[in-house]
Amino acid sequence: MIARAEPWQTAEVSGLTRALPVIKPEVVVAAIKKSKRPILIVGHEAASVDLEQGKPIDYVIQIAELTGAQIVATAHVIGEFTQRGFNRASWMPIMDISNRLRDPNWQGLDGQGRYDLVLLIGFQYYLEWVTLSGFKHFAPHLKTISLGRYHQPHANWSFPNVTPVDWERQLKSIVKQLKEK
């Protein structure tokens, strides 16, 4: 796998604190297992990008089923979860959920307390960039992981820029390792 841990949009400057590149999926698995309240925020590209053996949304569902993580679907993606028989997803616009996650008094979608780990997948690069920037600067209680195929330097951890084949390999490996727990 050839990977670069540089922002996909090269003119973007992230500041002094940058994401650690996820070269081994074990990093993501360890962060999920350590988390008490993970949440997956899923954008429209998770349902529209074709990989060799499915779509990113299929891996997201498996991760949620294996970990009990809350899913928030944005845009029309909630219908894609329903079509796949997954009914535990909530719907909310990305700006709304990101504002709520930054609020230290918000007790989560279920009222059970704050989330401590946010995983994002399926967003246009620039939208995920600004969302993660908001978390980085205004929600220090959150750890963030970008599961997209382009490096997001505002996250705590992010895949480097990878090919679709390597991206799917990483997602499969995360699911496989979560099943082994």
PyMOL commands that set and color helices and strands:
alter all, ss='L'
color gray80, all
select helices_A, chain A and resi 26-34+45-48+56-67+77-83+94-102+125-138+164-179
alter helices_A, ss='H'
color red, helices_A
select strands_A, chain A and resi 20-21+38-42+70-73+89-91+117-121+143-146+157-158
alter strands_A, ss='S'
color yellow, strands_A
deselect
rebuild
show_as cartoon
